[in-house]
């Protein structure tokens, strides 16, 4: 029985406090998703990805990121990477495909997905990963920052590491539609209105400079678009002649008003459905 008021307060606080996070079983999966409230790493039973050989038109970025990832998985020096550029051109697909390809050879390589809104918790996540006997790709998809958005300061804990330094067993791969992670009009507005224009945006713009690798993704041409679809057809056993494929695929892109890897996959998904072919556990874009 607790008689002392301070003991009662302490007991109440202990009941309110979340239980300490148990150490995750990293051997249970190749990929995890970081969640907060409470902090936990959820294993991903089946990663949604396509084979690396099906990514068309990104050869240079593929080879560069594959080499960097292989070095990292072997315990050698490697850079953080920013994949930026056109929407739907396979930035996130490439990260997931390369992780799958390297993990198949070096199973010590794991991937942890971190949502942008959970960036303030990244210090706690790094402390959890720091002493684990594995190598981790910290994956932040569709990263960008708006006006008065302070989340970018948390990202510096990964890129610069603060006083402790970034853990040697963690590398950050981020994707963004923006090369400097913030809108161009915001950069120009802040430069034009600030007393010291260079200092007004330097902190945010320089964030992207902290990535050792910048890999650009640009809109595909029609030949690449059609080659993507043909590659999917061959890989999944969907039979269609070239004339019909070309006519349907071009009509599909016209109705969407755009042409990209994502649009190619969406057309192929429709085609596979019409032909009765299952695409279980596969996704592109």
Phi and psi restraints in degrees (value plus and minus 20) as a CYANA .aco file:
   2 UNK   PHI    -119.4   -79.4
   2 UNK   PSI      96.6   136.6
   3 UNK   PHI    -121.3   -81.3
   3 UNK   PSI     -55.4   -15.4
   4 UNK   PHI     -90.4   -50.4
   4 UNK   PSI     110.5   150.5
   5 UNK   PHI     -77.6   -37.6
   5 UNK   PSI     -58.5   -18.5
   6 UNK   PHI     -86.4   -46.4
   6 UNK   PSI     -55.1   -15.1
   7 UNK   PHI     -86.7   -46.7
   7 UNK   PSI     -58.3   -18.3
   8 UNK   PHI     -85.0   -45.0
   8 UNK   PSI     -60.4   -20.4
   9 UNK   PHI     -84.3   -44.3
   9 UNK   PSI     -63.7   -23.7
  10 UNK   PHI     -82.8   -42.8
  10 UNK   PSI     -61.0   -21.0
  11 UNK   PHI     -85.6   -45.6
  11 UNK   PSI     -59.1   -19.1
  12 UNK   PHI     -85.1   -45.1
  12 UNK   PSI     -62.1   -22.1
  13 UNK   PHI     -84.3   -44.3
  13 UNK   PSI     -57.2   -17.2
  14 UNK   PHI     -84.8   -44.8
  14 UNK   PSI     -57.9   -17.9
  15 UNK   PHI     -87.4   -47.4
  15 UNK   PSI     -54.3   -14.3
  16 UNK   PHI     -95.7   -55.7
  16 UNK   PSI     -49.5    -9.5
  17 UNK   PHI     -89.1   -49.1
  17 UNK   PSI     120.4   160.4
  18 UNK   PHI     -87.1   -47.1
  18 UNK   PSI     126.6   166.6
  19 UNK   PHI     -83.9   -43.9
  19 UNK   PSI     130.1   170.1
  20 UNK   PHI     -81.3   -41.3
  20 UNK   PSI     122.6   162.6
  21 UNK   PHI     -88.9   -48.9
  21 UNK   PSI     107.7   147.7
  22 UNK   PHI     -96.3   -56.3
  22 UNK   PSI     127.4   167.4
  23 UNK   PHI     -82.9   -42.9
  23 UNK   PSI     107.0   147.0
  24 UNK   PHI     -89.4   -49.4
  24 UNK   PSI     133.5   173.5
  25 UNK   PHI    -109.5   -69.5
  25 UNK   PSI      70.7   110.7
  26 UNK   PHI     -85.3   -45.3
  26 UNK   PSI     -40.8    -0.8
  27 UNK   PHI     -94.1   -54.1
  27 UNK   PSI     -29.8    10.2
  28 UNK   PHI     -94.8   -54.8
  28 UNK   PSI     -42.9    -2.9
  29 UNK   PHI    -175.5  -135.5
  29 UNK   PSI     145.8   185.8
  30 UNK   PHI    -112.9   -72.9
  30 UNK   PSI     -35.3     4.7
  31 UNK   PHI    -162.6  -122.6
  31 UNK   PSI     132.1   172.1
  32 UNK   PHI    -161.3  -121.3
  32 UNK   PSI     137.1   177.1
  33 UNK   PHI    -137.5   -97.5
  33 UNK   PSI     110.2   150.2
  34 UNK   PHI    -105.8   -65.8
  34 UNK   PSI     107.8   147.8
  35 UNK   PHI    -143.2  -103.2
  35 UNK   PSI     134.7   174.7
  36 UNK   PHI    -140.0  -100.0
  36 UNK   PSI     150.7   190.7
  37 UNK   PHI      35.8    75.8
  37 UNK   PSI      43.2    83.2
  38 UNK   PHI    -109.6   -69.6
  38 UNK   PSI     143.6   183.6
  39 UNK   PHI     -82.9   -42.9
  39 UNK   PSI     112.3   152.3
  40 UNK   PHI    -186.1  -146.1
  40 UNK   PSI     134.0   174.0
  41 UNK   PHI    -129.7   -89.7
  41 UNK   PSI      94.7   134.7
  42 UNK   PHI    -113.4   -73.4
  42 UNK   PSI     102.5   142.5
  43 UNK   PHI     -87.8   -47.8
  43 UNK   PSI     125.5   165.5
  44 UNK   PHI    -123.4   -83.4
  44 UNK   PSI      93.9   133.9
  45 UNK   PHI     -87.0   -47.0
  45 UNK   PSI     -59.9   -19.9
  46 UNK   PHI    -158.9  -118.9
  46 UNK   PSI      89.5   129.5
  47 UNK   PHI     -92.4   -52.4
  47 UNK   PSI     112.2   152.2
  48 UNK   PHI    -100.5   -60.5
  48 UNK   PSI      83.0   123.0
  49 UNK   PHI    -176.6  -136.6
  49 UNK   PSI     145.2   185.2
  50 UNK   PHI    -134.5   -94.5
  50 UNK   PSI     145.8   185.8
  51 UNK   PHI     -86.3   -46.3
  51 UNK   PSI     123.1   163.1
  52 UNK   PHI     -80.2   -40.2
  52 UNK   PSI     -49.7    -9.7
  53 UNK   PHI     -90.9   -50.9
  53 UNK   PSI     -33.9     6.1
  54 UNK   PHI    -109.3   -69.3
  54 UNK   PSI     -21.3    18.7
  55 UNK   PHI    -108.8   -68.8
  55 UNK   PSI      90.0   130.0
  56 UNK   PHI    -121.7   -81.7
  56 UNK   PSI     122.4   162.4
  57 UNK   PHI      62.8   102.8
  57 UNK   PSI     -11.6    28.4
  58 UNK   PHI    -146.8  -106.8
  58 UNK   PSI      16.3    56.3
  59 UNK   PHI     -78.0   -38.0
  59 UNK   PSI     -66.9   -26.9
  60 UNK   PHI     -84.4   -44.4
  60 UNK   PSI     -67.0   -27.0
  61 UNK   PHI     -83.3   -43.3
  61 UNK   PSI     -60.4   -20.4
  62 UNK   PHI     -80.1   -40.1
  62 UNK   PSI     -69.5   -29.5
  63 UNK   PHI     -85.3   -45.3
  63 UNK   PSI     -60.6   -20.6
  64 UNK   PHI     -85.8   -45.8
  64 UNK   PSI     -66.5   -26.5
  65 UNK   PHI     -90.9   -50.9
  65 UNK   PSI     -54.6   -14.6
  66 UNK   PHI     -83.9   -43.9
  66 UNK   PSI     -63.7   -23.7
  67 UNK   PHI     -84.5   -44.5
  67 UNK   PSI     -63.2   -23.2
  68 UNK   PHI     -82.3   -42.3
  68 UNK   PSI     -62.6   -22.6
  69 UNK   PHI     -88.9   -48.9
  69 UNK   PSI     -59.5   -19.5
  70 UNK   PHI     -84.0   -44.0
  70 UNK   PSI     -62.8   -22.8
  71 UNK   PHI     -77.2   -37.2
  71 UNK   PSI     -68.1   -28.1
  72 UNK   PHI     -81.9   -41.9
  72 UNK   PSI     -65.3   -25.3
  73 UNK   PHI     -82.0   -42.0
  73 UNK   PSI     -49.0    -9.0
  74 UNK   PHI    -103.2   -63.2
  74 UNK   PSI     -21.4    18.6
  75 UNK   PHI      67.5   107.5
  75 UNK   PSI      -6.1    33.9
  76 UNK   PHI    -115.3   -75.3
  76 UNK   PSI     144.5   184.5
  77 UNK   PHI     -80.1   -40.1
  77 UNK   PSI     122.7   162.7
  78 UNK   PHI    -172.2  -132.2
  78 UNK   PSI     137.8   177.8
  79 UNK   PHI    -119.1   -79.1
  79 UNK   PSI     132.7   172.7
  80 UNK   PHI     -86.5   -46.5
  80 UNK   PSI     130.4   170.4
  81 UNK   PHI    -151.2  -111.2
  81 UNK   PSI     115.7   155.7
  82 UNK   PHI    -133.2   -93.2
  82 UNK   PSI      97.3   137.3
  83 UNK   PHI    -120.7   -80.7
  83 UNK   PSI      93.4   133.4
  84 UNK   PHI    -149.4  -109.4
  84 UNK   PSI     137.6   177.6
  85 UNK   PHI     115.4   155.4
  85 UNK   PSI    -174.6  -134.6
  86 UNK   PHI     -77.8   -37.8
  86 UNK   PSI     124.0   164.0
  87 UNK   PHI     -85.5   -45.5
  87 UNK   PSI     125.3   165.3
  88 UNK   PHI      50.5    90.5
  88 UNK   PSI      -3.2    36.8
  89 UNK   PHI    -121.5   -81.5
  89 UNK   PSI      -0.8    39.2
  90 UNK   PHI      70.8   110.8
  90 UNK   PSI       2.1    42.1
  91 UNK   PHI     -83.1   -43.1
  91 UNK   PSI     -75.4   -35.4
  92 UNK   PHI     -89.5   -49.5
  92 UNK   PSI     -54.3   -14.3
  93 UNK   PHI     -80.6   -40.6
  93 UNK   PSI     -57.7   -17.7
  94 UNK   PHI     -87.2   -47.2
  94 UNK   PSI     -63.3   -23.3
  95 UNK   PHI     -79.4   -39.4
  95 UNK   PSI     -67.3   -27.3
  96 UNK   PHI     -88.0   -48.0
  96 UNK   PSI     -58.1   -18.1
  97 UNK   PHI     -86.9   -46.9
  97 UNK   PSI     -61.7   -21.7
  98 UNK   PHI     -88.5   -48.5
  98 UNK   PSI     -59.5   -19.5
  99 UNK   PHI     -78.6   -38.6
  99 UNK   PSI     -64.6   -24.6
 100 UNK   PHI     -82.2   -42.2
 100 UNK   PSI     -62.2   -22.2
 101 UNK   PHI     -86.1   -46.1
 101 UNK   PSI     -62.7   -22.7
 102 UNK   PHI     -95.1   -55.1
 102 UNK   PSI     -59.0   -19.0
 103 UNK   PHI     -82.1   -42.1
 103 UNK   PSI     -52.0   -12.0
 104 UNK   PHI     -82.1   -42.1
 104 UNK   PSI     -44.9    -4.9
 105 UNK   PHI    -122.5   -82.5
 105 UNK   PSI     -52.3   -12.3
 106 UNK   PHI    -149.9  -109.9
 106 UNK   PSI      73.5   113.5
 107 UNK   PHI     -95.9   -55.9
 107 UNK   PSI     -20.7    19.3
 108 UNK   PHI     -94.5   -54.5
 108 UNK   PSI     -31.7     8.3
 109 UNK   PHI    -103.7   -63.7
 109 UNK   PSI     102.3   142.3
 110 UNK   PHI    -138.3   -98.3
 110 UNK   PSI     141.9   181.9
 111 UNK   PHI    -146.6  -106.6
 111 UNK   PSI     115.6   155.6
 112 UNK   PHI    -143.3  -103.3
 112 UNK   PSI     101.2   141.2
 113 UNK   PHI    -109.7   -69.7
 113 UNK   PSI     109.6   149.6
 114 UNK   PHI    -139.0   -99.0
 114 UNK   PSI     101.2   141.2
 115 UNK   PHI     -94.9   -54.9
 115 UNK   PSI     127.9   167.9
 116 UNK   PHI     -76.1   -36.1
 116 UNK   PSI     -59.8   -19.8
 117 UNK   PHI     -90.0   -50.0
 117 UNK   PSI     -33.7     6.3
 118 UNK   PHI    -118.7   -78.7
 118 UNK   PSI     -10.5    29.5
 119 UNK   PHI     -76.4   -36.4
 119 UNK   PSI     -56.9   -16.9
 120 UNK   PHI     -79.6   -39.6
 120 UNK   PSI     -38.7     1.3
 121 UNK   PHI    -113.4   -73.4
 121 UNK   PSI     -13.9    26.1
 122 UNK   PHI     -83.8   -43.8
 122 UNK   PSI     -49.6    -9.6
 123 UNK   PHI     -81.7   -41.7
 123 UNK   PSI     -61.3   -21.3
 124 UNK   PHI     -86.2   -46.2
 124 UNK   PSI     -58.3   -18.3
 125 UNK   PHI     -85.1   -45.1
 125 UNK   PSI     -64.0   -24.0
 126 UNK   PHI     -82.3   -42.3
 126 UNK   PSI     -59.1   -19.1
 127 UNK   PHI     -83.1   -43.1
 127 UNK   PSI     -52.6   -12.6
 128 UNK   PHI     -91.2   -51.2
 128 UNK   PSI     -55.4   -15.4
 129 UNK   PHI    -106.2   -66.2
 129 UNK   PSI     -43.2    -3.2
 130 UNK   PHI     -73.4   -33.4
 130 UNK   PSI     -65.2   -25.2
 131 UNK   PHI    -119.1   -79.1
 131 UNK   PSI     -15.4    24.6
 132 UNK   PHI     -94.3   -54.3
 132 UNK   PSI     125.1   165.1
 133 UNK   PHI    -102.8   -62.8
 133 UNK   PSI      22.6    62.6
 134 UNK   PHI    -156.2  -116.2
 134 UNK   PSI     149.3   189.3
 135 UNK   PHI    -128.8   -88.8
 135 UNK   PSI     116.2   156.2
 136 UNK   PHI    -144.7  -104.7
 136 UNK   PSI     107.1   147.1
 137 UNK   PHI    -108.7   -68.7
 137 UNK   PSI      96.4   136.4
 138 UNK   PHI    -109.7   -69.7
 138 UNK   PSI      92.8   132.8
 139 UNK   PHI    -127.1   -87.1
 139 UNK   PSI      99.5   139.5
 140 UNK   PHI    -140.0  -100.0
 140 UNK   PSI      89.0   129.0
 141 UNK   PHI    -113.1   -73.1
 141 UNK   PSI     124.1   164.1
 142 UNK   PHI      35.4    75.4
 142 UNK   PSI      35.1    75.1
 143 UNK   PHI    -108.3   -68.3
 143 UNK   PSI     109.9   149.9
 144 UNK   PHI    -182.7  -142.7
 144 UNK   PSI     141.7   181.7
 145 UNK   PHI    -152.6  -112.6
 145 UNK   PSI     117.6   157.6
 146 UNK   PHI    -120.7   -80.7
 146 UNK   PSI    -193.9  -153.9
 147 UNK   PHI     -83.1   -43.1
 147 UNK   PSI     116.3   156.3
 148 UNK   PHI      41.0    81.0
 148 UNK   PSI       3.2    43.2
 149 UNK   PHI    -113.6   -73.6
 149 UNK   PSI      92.7   132.7
 150 UNK   PHI    -112.6   -72.6
 150 UNK   PSI     -16.9    23.1
 151 UNK   PHI     -81.1   -41.1
 151 UNK   PSI     -46.5    -6.5
 152 UNK   PHI     -82.9   -42.9
 152 UNK   PSI     -45.3    -5.3
 153 UNK   PHI     -86.0   -46.0
 153 UNK   PSI     -55.2   -15.2
 154 UNK   PHI     -86.5   -46.5
 154 UNK   PSI     -53.3   -13.3
 155 UNK   PHI     -83.9   -43.9
 155 UNK   PSI     -48.3    -8.3
 156 UNK   PHI     -83.7   -43.7
 156 UNK   PSI     -44.1    -4.1
 157 UNK   PHI     -83.1   -43.1
 157 UNK   PSI     -50.0   -10.0
 158 UNK   PHI    -102.0   -62.0
 158 UNK   PSI     -63.7   -23.7
 159 UNK   PHI     -96.4   -56.4
 159 UNK   PSI     -60.0   -20.0
 160 UNK   PHI    -123.6   -83.6
 160 UNK   PSI     -50.7   -10.7
 161 UNK   PHI      64.2   104.2
 161 UNK   PSI     -25.9    14.1
 162 UNK   PHI      42.6    82.6
 162 UNK   PSI    -172.0  -132.0
 163 UNK   PHI     -90.2   -50.2
 163 UNK   PSI     -49.9    -9.9
 164 UNK   PHI    -100.3   -60.3
 164 UNK   PSI     -44.9    -4.9
 165 UNK   PHI      64.5   104.5
 165 UNK   PSI     133.2   173.2
 166 UNK   PHI     -86.2   -46.2
 166 UNK   PSI     116.4   156.4
 167 UNK   PHI     -75.4   -35.4
 167 UNK   PSI     119.8   159.8
 168 UNK   PHI     -84.4   -44.4
 168 UNK   PSI     -41.1    -1.1
 169 UNK   PHI    -118.8   -78.8
 169 UNK   PSI      -1.9    38.1
 170 UNK   PHI    -150.4  -110.4
 170 UNK   PSI     114.9   154.9
 171 UNK   PHI    -152.8  -112.8
 171 UNK   PSI     125.0   165.0
 172 UNK   PHI    -123.7   -83.7
 172 UNK   PSI     107.4   147.4
 173 UNK   PHI    -137.0   -97.0
 173 UNK   PSI     102.9   142.9
 174 UNK   PHI    -145.6  -105.6
 174 UNK   PSI     127.6   167.6
 175 UNK   PHI    -136.8   -96.8
 175 UNK   PSI     129.0   169.0
 176 UNK   PHI    -179.3  -139.3
 176 UNK   PSI     130.2   170.2
 177 UNK   PHI    -100.5   -60.5
 177 UNK   PSI     -29.7    10.3
 178 UNK   PHI    -136.4   -96.4
 178 UNK   PSI     112.0   152.0
 179 UNK   PHI     -84.7   -44.7
 179 UNK   PSI     -57.1   -17.1
 180 UNK   PHI    -123.9   -83.9
 180 UNK   PSI      -7.4    32.6
 181 UNK   PHI      46.8    86.8
 181 UNK   PSI     -11.7    28.3
 182 UNK   PHI    -164.9  -124.9
 182 UNK   PSI     133.5   173.5
 183 UNK   PHI     -82.4   -42.4
 183 UNK   PSI     123.1   163.1
 184 UNK   PHI     -80.5   -40.5
 184 UNK   PSI     -59.5   -19.5
 185 UNK   PHI     -86.0   -46.0
 185 UNK   PSI     -50.5   -10.5
 186 UNK   PHI     -88.7   -48.7
 186 UNK   PSI     -60.0   -20.0
 187 UNK   PHI     -79.2   -39.2
 187 UNK   PSI     -67.7   -27.7
 188 UNK   PHI     -86.9   -46.9
 188 UNK   PSI     -60.0   -20.0
 189 UNK   PHI     -82.9   -42.9
 189 UNK   PSI     -63.9   -23.9
 190 UNK   PHI     -89.7   -49.7
 190 UNK   PSI     -55.4   -15.4
 191 UNK   PHI     -86.3   -46.3
 191 UNK   PSI     -55.9   -15.9
 192 UNK   PHI     -98.8   -58.8
 192 UNK   PSI     -44.7    -4.7
 193 UNK   PHI    -126.2   -86.2
 193 UNK   PSI     -33.7     6.3
 194 UNK   PHI    -100.3   -60.3
 194 UNK   PSI     131.7   171.7
 195 UNK   PHI     -85.1   -45.1
 195 UNK   PSI     -62.4   -22.4
 196 UNK   PHI    -136.9   -96.9
 196 UNK   PSI      71.0   111.0
 197 UNK   PHI     -76.1   -36.1
 197 UNK   PSI     -59.5   -19.5
 198 UNK   PHI     -86.6   -46.6
 198 UNK   PSI     -59.5   -19.5
 199 UNK   PHI     -92.8   -52.8
 199 UNK   PSI     -44.5    -4.5
 200 UNK   PHI     -82.5   -42.5
 200 UNK   PSI     -55.0   -15.0
 201 UNK   PHI    -138.3   -98.3
 201 UNK   PSI     -25.9    14.1
 202 UNK   PHI     -78.1   -38.1
 202 UNK   PSI     -60.5   -20.5
 203 UNK   PHI     -83.6   -43.6
 203 UNK   PSI     -62.6   -22.6
 204 UNK   PHI     -96.2   -56.2
 204 UNK   PSI     -64.3   -24.3
 205 UNK   PHI     -84.0   -44.0
 205 UNK   PSI     -58.5   -18.5
 206 UNK   PHI     -89.4   -49.4
 206 UNK   PSI     -32.6     7.4
 207 UNK   PHI     -78.8   -38.8
 207 UNK   PSI     -63.5   -23.5
 208 UNK   PHI     -86.6   -46.6
 208 UNK   PSI     -46.0    -6.0
 209 UNK   PHI     -87.3   -47.3
 209 UNK   PSI     -36.6     3.4
 210 UNK   PHI    -100.1   -60.1
 210 UNK   PSI     -28.7    11.3
 211 UNK   PHI    -104.0   -64.0
 211 UNK   PSI     107.1   147.1
 212 UNK   PHI     -90.0   -50.0
 212 UNK   PSI     -48.6    -8.6
 213 UNK   PHI    -136.8   -96.8
 213 UNK   PSI     108.3   148.3
 214 UNK   PHI    -133.2   -93.2
 214 UNK   PSI      98.5   138.5
 215 UNK   PHI    -138.1   -98.1
 215 UNK   PSI      95.0   135.0
 216 UNK   PHI    -110.5   -70.5
 216 UNK   PSI     121.3   161.3
 217 UNK   PHI    -142.4  -102.4
 217 UNK   PSI     105.6   145.6
 218 UNK   PHI    -140.3  -100.3
 218 UNK   PSI     137.6   177.6
 219 UNK   PHI     -76.0   -36.0
 219 UNK   PSI     124.1   164.1
 220 UNK   PHI    -106.1   -66.1
 220 UNK   PSI     137.1   177.1
 221 UNK   PHI    -109.8   -69.8
 221 UNK   PSI     158.4   198.4
 222 UNK   PHI     -86.2   -46.2
 222 UNK   PSI     -57.7   -17.7
 223 UNK   PHI     -83.2   -43.2
 223 UNK   PSI     -62.2   -22.2
 224 UNK   PHI     -85.6   -45.6
 224 UNK   PSI     -60.2   -20.2
 225 UNK   PHI     -78.7   -38.7
 225 UNK   PSI     -66.9   -26.9
 226 UNK   PHI     -89.4   -49.4
 226 UNK   PSI     -55.1   -15.1
 227 UNK   PHI     -85.8   -45.8
 227 UNK   PSI     -56.2   -16.2
 228 UNK   PHI     -79.0   -39.0
 228 UNK   PSI     -67.5   -27.5
 229 UNK   PHI     -86.1   -46.1
 229 UNK   PSI     -62.9   -22.9
 230 UNK   PHI     -81.4   -41.4
 230 UNK   PSI     -58.3   -18.3
 231 UNK   PHI     -82.6   -42.6
 231 UNK   PSI     -61.4   -21.4
 232 UNK   PHI     -83.5   -43.5
 232 UNK   PSI     -63.5   -23.5
 233 UNK   PHI     -79.5   -39.5
 233 UNK   PSI     -65.3   -25.3
 234 UNK   PHI     -85.7   -45.7
 234 UNK   PSI     -60.3   -20.3
 235 UNK   PHI     -89.1   -49.1
 235 UNK   PSI     -55.2   -15.2
 236 UNK   PHI    -124.7   -84.7
 236 UNK   PSI     -14.9    25.1
 237 UNK   PHI      50.9    90.9
 237 UNK   PSI      13.5    53.5
 238 UNK   PHI    -113.5   -73.5
 238 UNK   PSI      97.1   137.1
 239 UNK   PHI    -111.6   -71.6
 239 UNK   PSI     108.2   148.2
 240 UNK   PHI    -181.2  -141.2
 240 UNK   PSI     118.3   158.3
 241 UNK   PHI     -96.6   -56.6
 241 UNK   PSI     138.1   178.1
 242 UNK   PHI     -81.9   -41.9
 242 UNK   PSI     -58.1   -18.1
 243 UNK   PHI     -85.5   -45.5
 243 UNK   PSI     -65.4   -25.4
 244 UNK   PHI     -86.8   -46.8
 244 UNK   PSI     -62.5   -22.5
 245 UNK   PHI     -79.3   -39.3
 245 UNK   PSI     -67.2   -27.2
 246 UNK   PHI     -80.5   -40.5
 246 UNK   PSI     -66.9   -26.9
 247 UNK   PHI     -83.0   -43.0
 247 UNK   PSI     -66.4   -26.4
 248 UNK   PHI     -87.9   -47.9
 248 UNK   PSI     -62.4   -22.4
 249 UNK   PHI     -86.8   -46.8
 249 UNK   PSI     -59.0   -19.0
 250 UNK   PHI     -89.1   -49.1
 250 UNK   PSI     -58.1   -18.1
 251 UNK   PHI     -84.6   -44.6
 251 UNK   PSI     -59.8   -19.8
 252 UNK   PHI     -81.4   -41.4
 252 UNK   PSI     -65.3   -25.3
 253 UNK   PHI     -86.2   -46.2
 253 UNK   PSI     -52.9   -12.9
 254 UNK   PHI     -86.8   -46.8
 254 UNK   PSI     -58.3   -18.3
 255 UNK   PHI     -91.4   -51.4
 255 UNK   PSI     -44.7    -4.7
 256 UNK   PHI    -107.1   -67.1
 256 UNK   PSI     -38.4     1.6
 257 UNK   PHI      51.6    91.6
 257 UNK   PSI      -2.3    37.7
 258 UNK   PHI    -178.8  -138.8
 258 UNK   PSI     145.5   185.5
 259 UNK   PHI    -157.9  -117.9
 259 UNK   PSI     100.5   140.5
 260 UNK   PHI    -179.1  -139.1
 260 UNK   PSI     155.1   195.1
 261 UNK   PHI     -82.0   -42.0
 261 UNK   PSI     -56.5   -16.5
 262 UNK   PHI     -86.1   -46.1
 262 UNK   PSI     -61.9   -21.9
 263 UNK   PHI     -85.1   -45.1
 263 UNK   PSI     -58.2   -18.2
 264 UNK   PHI     -81.0   -41.0
 264 UNK   PSI     -63.2   -23.2
 265 UNK   PHI     -87.2   -47.2
 265 UNK   PSI     -58.3   -18.3
 266 UNK   PHI     -84.8   -44.8
 266 UNK   PSI     -60.4   -20.4
 267 UNK   PHI     -83.9   -43.9
 267 UNK   PSI     -65.1   -25.1
 268 UNK   PHI     -82.3   -42.3
 268 UNK   PSI     -58.3   -18.3
 269 UNK   PHI     -79.6   -39.6
 269 UNK   PSI     -63.1   -23.1
 270 UNK   PHI     -84.1   -44.1
 270 UNK   PSI     -63.2   -23.2
 271 UNK   PHI     -82.6   -42.6
 271 UNK   PSI     -66.0   -26.0
 272 UNK   PHI     -82.5   -42.5
 272 UNK   PSI     -58.9   -18.9
 273 UNK   PHI     -82.9   -42.9
 273 UNK   PSI     -61.7   -21.7
 274 UNK   PHI     -87.3   -47.3
 274 UNK   PSI     -48.7    -8.7
 275 UNK   PHI    -113.1   -73.1
 275 UNK   PSI     -18.5    21.5
 276 UNK   PHI      53.9    93.9
 276 UNK   PSI      10.2    50.2
 277 UNK   PHI    -126.4   -86.4
 277 UNK   PSI     108.8   148.8
 278 UNK   PHI    -100.9   -60.9
 278 UNK   PSI     121.7   161.7
 279 UNK   PHI    -140.2  -100.2
 279 UNK   PSI      22.0    62.0
 280 UNK   PHI     -78.1   -38.1
 280 UNK   PSI     117.0   157.0
 281 UNK   PHI      43.5    83.5
 281 UNK   PSI       8.5    48.5
 282 UNK   PHI    -150.9  -110.9
 282 UNK   PSI     124.8   164.8
 283 UNK   PHI    -182.6  -142.6
 283 UNK   PSI     122.7   162.7
 284 UNK   PHI    -149.2  -109.2
 284 UNK   PSI     147.1   187.1
